[in-house]
């Protein structure tokens, strides 16, 4: 399994469709990315949960994507020596099953 960043996934998608990416920036903060988009400085690929409130308020617009070329792998990270609640353990078990 290859693990790529969102940026690498999008760049591969552009390249596979012969689209030239003229300008791009990479920001560490999702809040900074959302501000840039709201100031009409570009577009961004972000998880829906990070922009849900702004979409509801009409501050940002969402274009739903369904592309077999875009695959994102997520990881659940937790401290292995800390107590895990019953709910968290159920979530971990559910994720391990799927």
C-alpha positions, -999 to +999 in steps of 0.1 A: +000+000+000+014+034-010+008+062+015+006+097-001-003+131+012-034+149-001-011+171-021+006+141-038-028+125-046-040+157-062-008+163-081-009+127-095-046+133-106-036+165-124-006+148-140-027+118-152-051+141-169-024+163-184-035+194-164-007+218-156-007+230-121+004+266-124+005+278-089+002+260-056+010+266-020+010+242+010-002+254+043+001+236+076-031+249+091-066+240+079-078+273+092-053+291+070-064+271+040-100+279+046-092+316+049-073+317+017-102+300-001-127+324+015-106+353+003-109+339-033-072+330-034-078+295-048-094+262-042-086+234-017-092+197-012-102+192+024-122+167+044-158+176+046-158+177+084-133+205+084-155+228+063-190+217+073-197+248+094-185+272+067-206+254+041-237+256+063-231+294+068-227+298+030-191+310+034-176+282+013-190+260-014-184+223-018-181+203-050-186+166-041-161+143-059-163+107-067-132+095-085-118+060-084-084+077-088-086+093-054-079+070-025-071+084+010-060+062+038-066+074+074-050+063+106-064+062+141-037+071+166-039+067+203-015+064+233-010+027+239-003+031+276-034+053+283-068+041+294-093+036+265-130+041+271-155+015+261-167+037+232-132+042+219-125+004+221-157-003+201-145+022+175-111+006+173-127-029+170-151-016+143-122-001+123-101-033+126-130-054+113-135-033+081 
